[in-house]
Amino acid sequence: MADTRLIQGRYRLLDLIGRGGMGEVWRARDESLGRHVAVKCLKPLGPQQSDASFGRVLRERFRREARVAASLQHRGITVVHDFGEDDGVLYLVMELLEGRNLSQLLDDNRKDPLAVPDIVEITEQVAHALAYTHDQGIVHRDLKPANIMRLTDGTVKICDFGIARLGHDIGFTAKLTGTNIAMGTPHYMSPEQIGGEHVDHRSDLYSLGCVLYEIATGAPPFDLADAWAVLVGHRDTAPQPPRTHRPELPEFLERIVLDLLAKTPEERPYDARELARRIVIARDGAVTRPEGIASGRPEQPPSGEPRLPSWTRGMTTGHKATGAVDLRATPPDTSAGLTGEWISRVDGRRTPQAGLPQAPERPTPPPELLAVLASRHNAGLSLGRLGRWDEAGEVHRAVAAEREHALGPDHADTLASRYEVGFTLSRTGRAADALREYERVAEGRERTLGADHADTLAARQEIAYVLGQLGRHFEAHQVYTAVLTARERSPRLGPDHPDTLRCRHNLAYNLSRLGRLEDSYRMARDVAAARARVLGAAHPDTLVTQYEVAYALGQLGRWSEALQAYREVAEARRQALGPDHVDTLAARYEVGISLGRLGRSAEALTLYRDLVDDRTRLHGPEHPETLRARHGLGVNLGRLGRWEEALDEARAVCGIRERVLGADHPDTLVSRREVAVGLGWLNRWADALAEYRKVAAARERVLGAAHPDALASRNDEAHCLEQLGRGAEAAELYRKVAALRQQRR
């Protein structure tokens, strides 16, 4: 770009001050406001730019990530002023920072590590900034020395929030040859990033650990020339303790760095706020300038005086708060070390909060705040629609907390955010947490709206759903029945309202889990007919209920009817959603189940082979659904008497499931049992016994000795003992199983 180029008729590019994989950074002048700014110009689209739909998606994602970055208001985060597109180039306008990033500081220091007081202060400031952003549900994903700036006044700022995700979405990031690992900066990537697993705020903590290791020792923890070796180091190798490179480092600092570099997220500090607390406690209780290390900074003040960050020079602290209550600071970037009186404004009066007998009237929040929170709430909904439930949950939790603070716990907007928190929890397998959240929402809505309001009923219906997830089907049935009665008698809802039909559908599903199969079938059939009448025969909700009808028929042993129903659903989904849609593929899988149950294993085998190919093409060879299709293929090989092939398939699937899902995952145990079945049919009963015992032990450990699946596994073991001629042991095991079953009754 020419030095005099004018972006959007406003930002005049002056000097190129940085270039990287995502584009260029220019010092520029904002002609409207007469101030200097930094403008990051992202690269053009590249080989995919001719795809108009890709371009639209790219621009929408850019706008989304730019809005997220612009919403961050914290002294430790680079301020984003503006964003847009000019002549095909996407750009971000940010504050112009005067200082050096940590990579430059190391270069200035000839790669020697930084002084210990500097490391401690940088760590504390970065921890506070990350705590703020993580509270907003935002993860950086590319924390590295070049993205952390230290300004001339000592302030530390994190740069490029949202850019790492944008780069991944657009495809700007390089990839390792022969792998499917998106490369950010390999020296600072967490093991879960490398493995393509779920990434949350603890991934940023690992990356921060890598940064601290480098500024404390002069080199990153895995300082290898080959990128793949670096990634393997992060994933498999324990880092050398920093004090082996620099013995004078304080022990507390080494402990913090090693804790941050734990291989699993659960072993790291819980969050950045915990890290900040550890730093403050250790700093105030330790000498941070070891003998012989020249820091160039004044000595630590006496222990009675708090050590303040360098950016507070020239500031004065207020009176210390006298209340014992731990109040949440607002704005959320209040730094540890600065204490003052907590004051709210009510009717123009200054009212200290600590020690009041009752809280003052809640002030009306500014419209700008409400608009920002509404925008973030909608962003969370969008993440949910994309299936990014963990990220959606982080956003909704942060919005719920701020809405509760600004509007009160029973305000409709607060409860709407809490409802979405519960929804994301239920979709990520945290049913017990979801139940608590939904109960809180239902109680608040009943207080403010009434027991029969549609929003109250929606929360109670979700309570029933998560009760079902928790296996508490009788309680779920009671809640569903009460909600359905209220919906049907409501003049605004009525028996054919989509929400009423959804409740009836869920009730039918729950009836099948209670063993009331005929009732479940009849209700599902009636709901399917009603949905077809109200929504249309090809509507996704109608097809979901038709799917449930087919399932109920299978449970009743009416497999010919089930096969026909599944085929109708599969064809309707193919026409409405496409052949590669996950719902279409799910229906095809159930067609295969029905064929196998009807003894038509040759047809099932052909279907499963095609399904495995499609699943592999769409999702990869190790996706759980690909493995489920392969499992079905192996089962039908066995039914056709091709036991050597069936055993090979079962072992292959079991091995992948154990590696991907874990040894005790239910799918892994199903595959291990299939291995045992194959061994038995090949008369290798001793080997089969060993496998059956592994399955039984795992199920007892995970589910309990009296669980039906654990008891079935012990029955398998007893049968195996019989085949080996060990009748007495088999009889004793049968007796134990019978006693446990009797106890369950």
SULSULQUI-V567663 format. One line per field, one symbol per residue. ss: DSSP state (~ for helix, > for strand, _ for the rest). psi: psi as a letter, one per 20 degrees, with the letter a starting at -180 (. if undefined). A space follows every 50 residues. Layout:
# SULSULQUI-V567663
ss: ???
psi: ???
This chain:
# SULSULQUI-V567663
ss: _____>>___>>>>>>>>>>__>>>>>>>>____>>>>>>>>___~~~__ _~~~~~~~~~~~~~~~~~~~~_____>__>>>>>>>__>>>>>>>___>> >~~~~~~~_______~~~~~~~~~~~~~~~~~~~~_________~~~>>> >____>>>____~~~~~~~~____>______>___~~~__~~~~______ ~~~~~~~~~~~~~~~~~_________~~~~~~~~~~_____~~~______ ~~~~~~~~~~____~~~____~~~~~~~~~~~~~~_______________ _________~~~______________________________>>>>__>> >>______________~~~~~~~~~~~~~~~~~~~___~~~~~~~~~~~~ ~~~~~~~____~~~~~~~~~~~~~~~~___~~~~~~~~~~~~~~~~~~~_ ___~~~~~~~~~~~~~~~~___~~~~~~~~~~~~~~~~~________~~~ ~~~~~~~~~~~~~___~~~~~~~~~~~~~~~~~~_____~~~~~~~~~~~ ~~~~~___~~~~~~~~~~~~~~~~~~~____~~~~~~~~~~~~~~~~___ ~~~~~~~~~~~~~~~~~~~____~~~~~~~~~~~~~~~~___~~~~~~~~ ~~~~~~~~~~~____~~~~~~~~~~~~~~~~___~~~~~~~~~~~~~~~~ ~~~____~~~~~~~~~~~~~~~~___~~~~~~~~~~~~~~~~~~_
psi: qqhjpopkjgoopgppiqpahibqpqprpohgikqqrpoooqqrhbijhi ohhggggghghggghgggghipnqijpppphrrapolipqqpprqopobq rhghhgghjljqrrqghgggggggghggghgghhhjkppgilprhijopo rhjippqprkphhghghgghjhqrqppjrkoppdohijqqhhghjkappa highhghhggghggihiiqrhnmqhphhhgghgghippqpphihhnhiqq hhggggghhhjqhqhhirqgrhhgggghgggggijqojnqpioohjqqqp rqhipqoqqhijpiqqqaqqpiqipnqpqprjjpqqhoqapppqookjqo ophpjqhqqrppqpqqhgghgghhghghhghghghijmhgggggghgggg ghhgghhqhjqhgghgghghggghghijjmgghgghghhggggghhhhhq hjqhhghgghhhggghgghjjmhgggggggggggghghiphhfrhjqhhg hgghghggghhhiijmgggggggggggggghhgghqhjqhhghghhghgg ghgghjjmhghggggghggggghghhiqhjqhhghghhghgggggghjjm hgghggghgghgggggghiqijqhhghghhghggghgghjjmhggggggg gggggghggghqhjqhhghgghhhgggggghjkmhghgggghhggggghh gghqhjqhhghhhhgggggghghjjmhggggghgggghghhhhh.
